[in-house]
Amino acid sequence: MLAERCGACGLELERYEPRGRAMYLVILPVTVLLVLAALKLDDLVQLPIWVLIALWGVVVPLVVTVALRFAKAAALMARLEKEGLI
C-alpha cells in the first residue's frame, strides 16, 4: 500500500493506488513463469521435497512482491503523467 500523502509536496497518493483487476495482469504471467521454473528445476535437479518447499516458499513471495511493487509504481507514474502532475 502506498503512503497516504507525499512527504514533499502533499499530493494525495492513496487515490491513485491501482487496485484489483489491473494487478491480475501482473500476477498471472508471474505465476505461469514461476510454475514453469519449478517444473524445469525439478526436471534438471531432483531435490528432496523439503528443499523445494523451502526454496519456493521464499522465492514465490519475493518475486510476487517485487513484481507488484514495480507494476504499482509504473501504473502510478503513468497515471500521474497522464494527469499532468509530473
Buried (B, 14 or more C-beta within 10 A) or exposed (E): EBEEEEEEEEBEBEEBBBEEEEBEEBEEEBBEEBEEBBEEBEEEEEEEEEEBEEEBEEEBEEBBEEBBEEBBEEBBEEBBEEEEEE
